[in-house]
Amino acid sequence: MSDNRKVEGARLRPTLAMRLAYQGLKLIFILHGDRQALFHTLLEQGSLLGIALCFYGACVYFGVLVRAQQSPHPALDPPVLHGTLGAIFKLAAIPANLWLAIYISRFEGLLLGVVVGMVLFAFSAFLAVVLKISRREIGLQVVLGLIALGFGYYLTFTSLP
């Protein structure tokens, strides 16, 4: 019984990052005013598919970066990574998260755009580490990521206010 009370009485101690995120969200709600209308403009006029495609491209880019750091022999990587297509993908994927922050800030304001951009940047890096794209499928992911970035950039550019 005493063990159960210890487990029931245990509290999750908030870390500094959790407290800062909570305070940042409180500040956004205070500055924005209405909680229901927080992403209302983006949902009505923005391109969520474009955001998702750019985010996918950014996740694949971080996966390529993780793969490049872990690869003992770059010669074993698919040739797509070191060829022209891989170079075009890397150049297209570098500004993806920054563009998403700018895009969201055009609809919802600078503060919310910066906060959401930072969250997307951290989440895309986290997903790249967690998913661990294997050597066999990274070539296909780069090609799909390049296509997704092209469509994502097009959809977001054409739906700007």
C-alpha positions as a Markdown table, in Angstrom:
| # | Residue | x | y | z |
|---|---|---|---|---|
| 1 | Met | 0.0 | 0.0 | 0.0 |
| 2 | Ser | 2.8 | 2.4 | 0.8 |
| 3 | Asp | 4.2 | 1.9 | -2.7 |
| 4 | Asn | 0.9 | 2.7 | -4.3 |
| 5 | Arg | 0.6 | 6.0 | -2.3 |
| 6 | Lys | 4.0 | 7.0 | -3.5 |
| 7 | Val | 3.0 | 6.5 | -7.1 |
| 8 | Glu | -0.3 | 8.2 | -6.7 |
| 9 | Gly | 1.3 | 11.2 | -4.9 |
| 10 | Ala | 4.1 | 11.6 | -7.4 |
| 11 | Arg | 4.0 | 14.7 | -9.4 |
| 12 | Leu | 5.5 | 15.4 | -12.8 |
| 13 | Arg | 8.0 | 18.2 | -12.2 |
| 14 | Pro | 7.7 | 20.8 | -15.0 |
| 15 | Thr | 10.9 | 21.5 | -16.8 |
| 16 | Leu | 12.1 | 24.9 | -17.8 |
| 17 | Ala | 11.1 | 24.3 | -21.4 |
| 18 | Met | 7.6 | 23.3 | -20.4 |
| 19 | Arg | 7.2 | 26.4 | -18.3 |
| 20 | Leu | 8.5 | 28.7 | -21.0 |
| 21 | Ala | 6.2 | 27.1 | -23.6 |
| 22 | Tyr | 3.2 | 27.5 | -21.2 |
| 23 | Gln | 4.1 | 31.2 | -20.5 |
| 24 | Gly | 4.6 | 31.8 | -24.2 |
| 25 | Leu | 1.1 | 30.4 | -25.0 |
| 26 | Lys | -0.4 | 32.5 | -22.2 |
| 27 | Leu | 1.2 | 35.6 | -23.7 |
| 28 | Ile | -0.1 | 34.7 | -27.1 |
| 29 | Phe | -3.6 | 34.3 | -25.8 |
| 30 | Ile | -3.4 | 37.5 | -23.9 |
| 31 | Leu | -2.1 | 39.5 | -26.9 |
| 32 | His | -4.4 | 37.8 | -29.4 |
| 33 | Gly | -7.5 | 38.1 | -27.2 |
| 34 | Asp | -9.9 | 35.4 | -28.4 |
| 35 | Arg | -8.9 | 31.8 | -28.0 |
| 36 | Gln | -11.4 | 30.5 | -30.6 |
| 37 | Ala | -10.1 | 32.7 | -33.3 |
| 38 | Leu | -6.4 | 32.0 | -32.8 |
| 39 | Phe | -5.8 | 30.2 | -36.2 |
| 40 | His | -9.1 | 31.3 | -37.8 |
| 41 | Thr | -7.5 | 33.4 | -40.6 |
| 42 | Leu | -5.0 | 30.8 | -41.4 |
| 43 | Leu | -7.6 | 28.0 | -41.5 |
| 44 | Glu | -9.9 | 30.0 | -43.7 |
| 45 | Gln | -7.5 | 31.6 | -46.2 |
| 46 | Gly | -4.2 | 29.7 | -45.9 |
| 47 | Ser | -3.1 | 26.5 | -47.5 |
| 48 | Leu | -2.8 | 23.7 | -44.8 |
| 49 | Leu | -1.7 | 21.2 | -47.5 |
| 50 | Gly | 1.1 | 23.6 | -48.5 |
| 51 | Ile | 2.2 | 23.8 | -44.8 |
| 52 | Ala | 2.1 | 20.0 | -44.5 |
| 53 | Leu | 4.1 | 19.5 | -47.7 |
| 54 | Cys | 6.8 | 22.0 | -46.7 |
| 55 | Phe | 7.0 | 20.4 | -43.2 |
| 56 | Tyr | 7.4 | 17.0 | -44.7 |
| 57 | Gly | 10.3 | 18.3 | -46.9 |
| 58 | Ala | 11.9 | 19.8 | -43.8 |
| 59 | Cys | 11.6 | 16.5 | -41.9 |
| 60 | Val | 13.3 | 14.6 | -44.8 |
| 61 | Tyr | 16.0 | 17.3 | -44.9 |
| 62 | Phe | 16.7 | 16.8 | -41.2 |
| 63 | Gly | 16.7 | 13.0 | -41.8 |
| 64 | Val | 19.4 | 13.5 | -44.5 |
| 65 | Leu | 21.4 | 15.6 | -42.1 |
| 66 | Val | 21.2 | 12.9 | -39.4 |
| 67 | Arg | 22.1 | 10.2 | -42.0 |
| 68 | Ala | 25.1 | 12.3 | -43.1 |
| 69 | Gln | 26.4 | 12.5 | -39.5 |
| 70 | Gln | 25.9 | 8.8 | -38.8 |
| 71 | Ser | 27.2 | 7.4 | -42.1 |
| 72 | Pro | 30.7 | 6.0 | -41.7 |
| 73 | His | 31.2 | 5.7 | -45.4 |
| 74 | Pro | 29.4 | 8.2 | -47.7 |
| 75 | Ala | 30.1 | 5.9 | -50.6 |
| 76 | Leu | 27.4 | 3.5 | -49.2 |
| 77 | Asp | 24.7 | 6.2 | -49.4 |
| 78 | Pro | 22.4 | 6.3 | -52.3 |
| 79 | Pro | 23.8 | 8.3 | -55.3 |
| 80 | Val | 20.8 | 10.6 | -55.1 |
| 81 | Leu | 22.2 | 12.2 | -52.0 |
| 82 | His | 25.4 | 13.3 | -53.5 |
| 83 | Gly | 24.1 | 14.1 | -57.0 |
| 84 | Thr | 22.4 | 17.1 | -58.6 |
| 85 | Leu | 19.0 | 16.1 | -57.3 |
| 86 | Gly | 20.3 | 15.9 | -53.7 |
| 87 | Ala | 21.9 | 19.3 | -54.0 |
| 88 | Ile | 18.7 | 20.8 | -55.4 |
| 89 | Phe | 16.8 | 19.2 | -52.5 |
| 90 | Lys | 19.2 | 20.6 | -49.9 |
| 91 | Leu | 19.0 | 24.1 | -51.3 |
| 92 | Ala | 15.2 | 23.9 | -51.5 |
| 93 | Ala | 14.8 | 22.5 | -48.0 |
| 94 | Ile | 17.0 | 24.9 | -46.1 |
| 95 | Pro | 14.5 | 27.7 | -45.9 |
| 96 | Ala | 11.4 | 25.5 | -45.5 |
| 97 | Asn | 10.9 | 26.1 | -41.8 |
| 98 | Leu | 11.8 | 29.8 | -42.0 |
| 99 | Trp | 9.3 | 30.2 | -44.8 |
| 100 | Leu | 6.6 | 28.5 | -42.8 |
| 101 | Ala | 7.2 | 30.9 | -39.9 |
| 102 | Ile | 6.9 | 33.9 | -42.3 |
| 103 | Tyr | 3.8 | 32.4 | -44.0 |
| 104 | Ile | 2.0 | 31.9 | -40.7 |
| 105 | Ser | 3.0 | 35.3 | -39.5 |
| 106 | Arg | 1.4 | 36.9 | -42.6 |
| 107 | Phe | -1.9 | 35.4 | -41.4 |
| 108 | Glu | -1.7 | 35.4 | -37.6 |
| 109 | Gly | 0.9 | 38.0 | -36.6 |
| 110 | Leu | 4.6 | 38.1 | -36.0 |
| 111 | Leu | 4.6 | 36.7 | -32.5 |
| 112 | Leu | 2.5 | 33.6 | -33.3 |
| 113 | Gly | 4.4 | 33.1 | -36.6 |
| 114 | Val | 7.8 | 33.1 | -34.7 |
| 115 | Val | 6.5 | 30.7 | -32.0 |
| 116 | Val | 4.9 | 28.3 | -34.4 |
| 117 | Gly | 8.0 | 28.4 | -36.6 |
| 118 | Met | 10.2 | 27.5 | -33.7 |
| 119 | Val | 7.9 | 24.7 | -32.7 |
| 120 | Leu | 7.8 | 23.3 | -36.3 |
| 121 | Phe | 11.6 | 23.5 | -36.5 |
| 122 | Ala | 12.1 | 21.6 | -33.3 |
| 123 | Phe | 9.4 | 19.1 | -34.2 |
| 124 | Ser | 10.8 | 18.4 | -37.6 |
| 125 | Ala | 14.3 | 17.8 | -36.1 |
| 126 | Phe | 12.7 | 15.5 | -33.4 |
| 127 | Leu | 10.8 | 13.5 | -36.1 |
| 128 | Ala | 13.9 | 13.1 | -38.1 |
| 129 | Val | 15.8 | 11.6 | -35.2 |
| 130 | Val | 12.9 | 9.4 | -34.1 |
| 131 | Leu | 11.9 | 8.0 | -37.5 |
| 132 | Lys | 15.5 | 7.2 | -38.5 |
| 133 | Ile | 15.2 | 6.9 | -42.3 |
| 134 | Ser | 17.1 | 3.9 | -43.4 |
| 135 | Arg | 19.8 | 3.8 | -46.2 |
| 136 | Arg | 17.5 | 2.0 | -48.6 |
| 137 | Glu | 14.6 | 4.4 | -48.4 |
| 138 | Ile | 16.4 | 7.7 | -48.1 |
| 139 | Gly | 16.8 | 8.1 | -51.8 |
| 140 | Leu | 13.1 | 7.7 | -52.4 |
| 141 | Gln | 12.4 | 10.1 | -49.5 |
| 142 | Val | 14.6 | 12.8 | -51.0 |
| 143 | Val | 12.8 | 12.6 | -54.4 |
| 144 | Leu | 9.4 | 12.7 | -52.7 |
| 145 | Gly | 10.6 | 15.5 | -50.4 |
| 146 | Leu | 11.7 | 17.5 | -53.4 |
| 147 | Ile | 8.3 | 17.1 | -55.1 |
| 148 | Ala | 6.6 | 17.9 | -51.8 |
| 149 | Leu | 8.7 | 21.1 | -51.4 |
| 150 | Gly | 7.9 | 22.2 | -54.9 |
| 151 | Phe | 4.2 | 21.8 | -54.4 |
| 152 | Gly | 4.3 | 23.2 | -50.9 |
| 153 | Tyr | 6.1 | 26.3 | -51.9 |
| 154 | Tyr | 3.7 | 26.8 | -54.8 |
| 155 | Leu | 0.6 | 26.4 | -52.7 |
| 156 | Thr | 1.8 | 28.7 | -50.0 |
| 157 | Phe | 3.0 | 31.4 | -52.4 |
| 158 | Thr | -0.3 | 31.4 | -54.3 |
| 159 | Ser | -2.4 | 31.7 | -51.2 |
| 160 | Leu | -0.6 | 34.7 | -49.6 |
| 161 | Pro | -2.9 | 37.5 | -48.5 |
